[in-house]
């Protein structure tokens, strides 16, 4: 789901994210009760056990043949919305009925299942800006989300999986609400505006019987923030992880300045019903409602974890040069690392012996093995080593440690 990336020369003005409505400013209890009622017609689950697990029974309640399900998430938390996707994929019977989920997030970077976060996003900048990184369960590339970006997830059986048909829903809806827009789906299952500006990217996940295809739609995203965060954290990484493909991007609002959220959402729901012969009204849902989505908090917790976000990164190596400078000398050192499951498997530091004794650079390298490839954790692991040395060596060891930590993003 690669939204287009890395517009150079624009600053990280996250506070310029457009002020947008969530989906409905005033959510009333009748809407919530109606949402739960509609949803339960599609779902089955056993009672939640003390272990906090839920499972589907062998048969499901299905709606009438002319009724579908369109859900709008009330949450703008990326982990809650990704958990909702996982929950629907796991618990809803998609063999005879599809579901369309519409959702938006506060600023976040979302990487594909097989990607490396250190090569895809600027982690130090994101920490300063308070922007989280999340790994989704589908493949594809890295995207920046904010409230100016709409996410659409099309759920169906594996047999009915059809990305081209889903994208037709989006392009036809856009042509319907703004006939002058030139929008086309590509062979890569992106959507381009005016033949070259990317407004939508795609990713998908296929299970044994079910599938989902999700895509983005840039309405009024903060492109300066996108440019600031979608760039590598670390130099010298070598990996087989899936790389993102940079593309020039645009917002719909740049070319259709009067297009409001309500009009866009209504157009998409109408076109979904038209394309699939349904009569679905949209329903608001709260992803953290355990009475409707049993065990979803456990799924959310897993998506938030370091072990999932960083530990699932495919094995990679780091070969990079470190520049070391103190008040009396300057030199270059070489860092070589192997990282698996987010943990440092091996580390070699080649530092000129006249700048720092080989014993100390070797001890530093050894102390890092087994630690997370993470500057905070690695720094804690070498603190004791720094304190044990004389002032001059301690100062140079500190400089070397800072250089290694910086190389980790």
KALINWO-V578586 format. One record per residue. RES is the residue in three letters. PHI is phi in degrees with one decimal (NA if undefined). PSI is psi in whole degrees, -180 to 180 (NA if undefined). OMEGA is omega in whole degrees, 0 to 359 (NA if undefined). Layout:
res->[RES;RES]
phi->[PHI;PHI]
psi->[PSI;PSI]
omega->[OMEGA;OMEGA]
This chain:
res->[UNK;UNK;UNK;UNK;UNK;UNK;UNK;UNK;UNK;UNK;UNK;UNK;UNK;UNK;UNK;UNK;UNK;UNK;UNK;UNK;UNK;UNK;UNK;UNK;UNK;UNK;UNK;UNK;UNK;UNK;UNK;UNK;UNK;UNK;UNK;UNK;UNK;UNK;UNK;UNK;UNK;UNK;UNK;UNK;UNK;UNK;UNK;UNK;UNK;UNK;UNK;UNK;UNK;UNK;UNK;UNK;UNK;UNK;UNK;UNK;UNK;UNK;UNK;UNK;UNK;UNK;UNK;UNK;UNK;UNK;UNK;UNK;UNK;UNK;UNK;UNK;UNK;UNK;UNK;UNK;UNK;UNK;UNK;UNK;UNK;UNK;UNK;UNK;UNK;UNK;UNK;UNK;UNK;UNK;UNK;UNK;UNK;UNK;UNK;UNK;UNK;UNK;UNK;UNK;UNK;UNK;UNK;UNK;UNK;UNK;UNK;UNK;UNK;UNK;UNK;UNK;UNK;UNK;UNK;UNK;UNK;UNK;UNK;UNK;UNK;UNK;UNK;UNK;UNK;UNK;UNK;UNK;UNK;UNK;UNK;UNK;UNK;UNK;UNK;UNK;UNK;UNK;UNK;UNK;UNK;UNK;UNK;UNK;UNK;UNK;UNK;UNK;UNK;UNK;UNK;UNK;UNK;UNK;UNK;UNK;UNK;UNK;UNK;UNK;UNK;UNK;UNK;UNK;UNK;UNK;UNK;UNK;UNK;UNK;UNK;UNK;UNK;UNK;UNK;UNK;UNK;UNK;UNK;UNK;UNK;UNK;UNK;UNK;UNK;UNK;UNK;UNK;UNK;UNK;UNK;UNK;UNK;UNK;UNK;UNK;UNK;UNK;UNK;UNK;UNK;UNK;UNK;UNK;UNK;UNK;UNK;UNK;UNK;UNK;UNK;UNK;UNK;UNK;UNK;UNK;UNK;UNK;UNK;UNK;UNK;UNK;UNK;UNK;UNK;UNK;UNK;UNK;UNK;UNK;UNK;UNK;UNK;UNK;UNK;UNK;UNK;UNK;UNK;UNK;UNK;UNK;UNK;UNK;UNK;UNK;UNK;UNK;UNK;UNK;UNK;UNK;UNK;UNK;UNK;UNK;UNK;UNK;UNK;UNK;UNK;UNK;UNK;UNK;UNK;UNK;UNK;UNK;UNK;UNK;UNK;UNK;UNK;UNK;UNK;UNK;UNK;UNK;UNK;UNK;UNK;UNK;UNK;UNK;UNK;UNK;UNK;UNK;UNK;UNK;UNK;UNK;UNK;UNK;UNK;UNK;UNK;UNK;UNK;UNK;UNK;UNK;UNK;UNK;UNK;UNK;UNK;UNK;UNK;UNK;UNK;UNK;UNK;UNK;UNK;UNK;UNK;UNK;UNK;UNK;UNK;UNK;UNK;UNK;UNK;UNK;UNK;UNK;UNK;UNK;UNK;UNK;UNK;UNK;UNK;UNK;UNK;UNK;UNK;UNK;UNK;UNK;UNK;UNK;UNK;UNK;UNK;UNK;UNK;UNK;UNK;UNK;UNK;UNK;UNK;UNK;UNK;UNK;UNK;UNK;UNK;UNK;UNK;UNK;UNK;UNK;UNK;UNK;UNK;UNK;UNK;UNK;UNK;UNK;UNK;UNK;UNK;UNK;UNK;UNK;UNK;UNK;UNK;UNK;UNK;UNK;UNK;UNK;UNK;UNK;UNK;UNK;UNK;UNK;UNK;UNK;UNK;UNK;UNK;UNK;UNK;UNK;UNK;UNK;UNK]
phi->[NA;-102.1;-77.6;93.1;-147.7;54.6;-78.7;-75.6;80.4;-116.7;-83.5;-82.6;-90.5;-63.4;-70.0;-92.6;-56.6;-57.5;-81.2;-123.6;-68.7;-76.1;-119.5;-144.0;-66.0;-107.4;-96.3;-101.9;-63.0;-63.2;-63.9;-64.4;-63.0;-64.9;-60.1;-62.9;-63.5;-63.0;-65.5;-64.8;-68.2;-97.9;-110.4;-142.9;-159.0;-84.3;-63.7;-69.9;-83.5;-62.2;-77.0;66.0;-110.8;-132.2;-143.4;-85.7;-78.7;-74.7;-126.8;-124.6;-77.3;-114.1;-75.6;-59.5;-63.5;-100.6;-116.7;-116.4;-137.9;-119.8;-113.9;-117.5;-74.7;-80.6;-85.8;-118.1;-95.8;-61.3;-71.5;-65.0;-72.2;-66.7;-64.3;-62.8;-56.3;-61.3;-65.6;-61.7;-61.0;-82.6;-109.7;-93.4;-76.2;-102.7;-71.5;-123.9;-136.5;-96.7;-134.5;-112.8;-111.6;-112.6;-155.1;-136.1;-127.8;-64.2;-49.2;-161.6;-112.2;-117.6;-103.2;-74.3;-56.0;-107.2;-106.2;-107.5;-63.9;-70.8;-96.1;-97.4;-141.8;-86.3;-62.7;-59.9;-63.7;-65.6;-62.9;-64.6;-91.3;70.3;-103.8;-80.9;-111.2;-130.3;-102.3;-90.4;-92.8;-92.6;-81.8;85.7;-101.1;-86.1;-134.0;-101.6;-110.5;-150.6;-70.2;-90.2;-118.1;-100.5;-109.2;-121.4;-119.7;-99.9;-99.1;-158.0;-67.8;-60.6;-64.6;-92.9;-61.3;-153.8;-63.7;-63.2;-66.4;-63.8;-67.7;-62.1;-57.5;-69.9;-65.9;-67.8;-64.6;-65.4;-65.8;-72.2;-80.0;-140.2;-56.2;-80.6;-75.4;-96.1;-124.0;-142.8;-82.5;-105.9;-65.6;-86.5;64.8;-94.2;-119.8;-109.4;-105.7;56.3;82.2;-148.6;-98.1;-81.1;-117.5;-154.8;-124.1;-131.4;-149.7;-153.6;-141.4;-113.6;-105.2;-62.0;-122.3;-116.3;-154.5;-142.4;-126.9;-118.8;-141.6;-99.3;-148.6;-79.9;-96.1;-154.7;-69.8;-81.9;-71.1;-68.7;-67.2;-55.8;-63.9;-70.6;-99.1;-93.1;-152.8;-64.1;-86.2;-127.4;-92.4;78.8;-86.0;-120.0;-156.8;-95.5;-61.2;-67.2;-85.2;-81.4;-108.5;-64.3;-146.9;-70.4;-120.3;-148.6;-97.7;-57.7;-65.1;-66.8;-114.7;-139.5;-63.7;-98.0;-74.9;-91.9;-58.8;-60.3;-66.0;-63.6;-64.2;-60.7;-64.4;-68.1;-63.1;-59.3;-70.9;-61.2;-63.0;-63.0;-64.7;-106.0;63.6;-113.1;-136.0;-83.7;-93.3;-80.5;-130.3;-79.4;-134.5;-104.0;-60.7;-95.4;-82.8;-67.7;-70.7;-94.5;-123.4;-56.2;76.1;-69.2;-64.9;-66.1;-64.7;-64.5;-60.0;-64.2;-65.3;-79.8;-72.6;-63.2;-61.0;-82.4;-66.0;-108.1;-67.7;-87.2;-66.5;-57.2;-52.2;-147.3;-122.7;-127.0;-130.3;-147.3;-96.4;-111.6;-96.9;-117.1;-141.0;-128.9;-67.3;-118.0;-155.3;-139.3;-156.0;-114.5;-126.0;-114.6;-111.6;-127.9;-135.8;-119.8;-126.2;-135.6;55.3;78.4;-109.0;-74.3;-88.0;-149.3;-149.9;-127.5;-121.1;-109.2;-117.4;-53.3;-65.2;-77.9;-96.2;-151.5;-55.4;-58.7;-57.3;-74.1;-63.7;-67.1;-65.0;-62.2;-60.6;-63.6;-66.4;-82.8;-64.7;94.4;-83.3;-66.4;-76.9;-156.1;-60.4;-66.0;-68.7;-64.8;-62.3;-64.3;-69.7;-105.1;-60.4;-63.9;-62.6;-65.1;-69.0;-82.7;-106.5;-66.2;-57.9;-66.0;-67.1;-62.1;-64.4;-69.8;-63.7;-63.5;-62.7;-63.6;-60.2;-61.0;-66.0;-67.3;-62.2;-62.8;-68.5;-88.0;75.6]
psi->[78;108;0;144;163;62;112;156;12;140;163;66;76;-29;0;6;129;144;110;154;155;-102;-39;121;-41;99;121;159;-30;-37;-43;-44;-40;-40;-47;-40;-46;-43;-41;-20;-21;-15;160;144;154;172;144;123;173;-24;-2;34;154;149;155;147;176;-19;154;150;128;148;173;158;-23;14;132;-169;121;123;139;121;136;-15;149;22;123;-38;-37;-41;-37;-37;-38;-42;-50;-39;-46;-44;-35;-37;-19;137;109;14;-32;-9;138;164;139;124;129;132;154;156;152;166;129;156;131;122;158;163;-35;28;165;113;-28;-25;-14;-30;157;87;-42;-44;-40;-38;-43;-34;-4;31;122;159;138;140;124;174;-8;168;-150;-170;-177;143;152;129;142;-173;-8;5;129;136;134;129;120;113;137;173;161;-35;-35;6;121;91;-38;-41;-38;-43;-28;-36;-44;-49;-40;-36;-42;-41;-31;-43;-28;87;-23;-7;132;96;135;141;146;175;-23;4;32;170;126;145;131;31;-12;-11;121;127;-7;137;166;147;164;165;129;126;-171;-41;-20;172;155;148;120;149;158;165;111;109;-53;44;155;98;-24;-39;-41;-46;-37;-35;-22;70;156;149;-35;142;153;19;133;124;157;9;152;120;152;156;114;143;148;137;164;158;144;-37;-24;-27;-12;74;-15;4;110;159;-46;-41;-42;-47;-44;-40;-39;-44;-44;-45;-34;-46;-42;-47;-39;9;43;176;52;129;147;146;135;139;148;112;-23;13;99;-22;-27;-36;75;135;9;-28;-32;-41;-40;-43;-40;-43;-28;-16;151;-39;-34;-50;-45;-36;-21;7;132;151;139;164;158;123;109;156;139;132;122;127;132;-168;-19;-14;159;139;173;144;160;130;128;124;152;131;129;133;31;1;143;115;-36;154;129;131;121;101;135;130;-26;-10;-39;131;142;-30;-43;-43;-35;-42;-39;-46;-43;-39;-22;-22;130;-13;161;148;78;123;-36;-47;-41;-39;-40;-35;-24;1;-44;-37;-41;-40;-21;-5;166;167;-48;-47;-36;-40;-45;-36;-38;-42;-43;-44;-44;-39;-40;-42;-41;-34;-18;-2;NA]
omega->[189;188;193;194;163;169;186;170;179;187;185;182;182;180;175;177;185;178;185;170;175;171;175;183;181;182;183;184;180;177;181;179;179;179;181;180;179;185;183;176;181;195;167;175;174;178;180;182;180;177;179;174;179;179;179;172;188;179;184;168;178;179;174;189;184;182;175;182;173;182;173;181;175;184;170;178;186;183;177;182;175;176;178;174;181;183;179;180;183;194;184;176;183;184;182;181;175;178;172;178;177;185;177;182;163;185;180;171;182;179;178;185;187;184;180;184;182;178;186;186;182;186;178;179;180;177;180;184;180;181;180;170;181;174;178;183;177;179;177;188;185;179;171;178;162;186;175;180;177;175;177;176;178;178;179;171;178;180;184;180;184;182;182;179;178;179;174;176;183;184;179;178;179;178;181;182;177;185;182;182;176;182;181;172;183;177;177;181;165;171;181;175;181;172;184;181;185;176;182;173;193;167;183;177;178;174;184;181;186;179;163;179;177;179;177;174;184;178;184;183;178;185;177;176;177;181;184;188;182;175;188;174;192;175;172;178;176;189;172;179;181;178;173;180;181;178;172;185;177;172;174;184;177;185;175;191;180;183;181;182;184;180;179;181;178;179;179;179;179;183;176;178;180;184;186;176;184;174;188;166;181;183;177;177;175;184;183;177;183;178;177;183;183;175;184;180;176;179;178;180;179;180;179;191;176;183;178;186;183;183;179;178;176;182;179;177;179;171;184;180;179;176;185;182;168;187;186;184;177;180;176;177;179;177;176;181;168;184;179;183;179;182;180;181;177;181;175;177;180;184;177;186;179;175;178;180;182;178;184;178;177;179;177;179;180;183;181;183;182;178;173;172;190;186;182;181;180;180;178;182;183;184;182;179;180;185;187;187;177;186;183;180;179;180;181;176;178;178;178;179;180;179;179;179;178;179;178;182;NA]
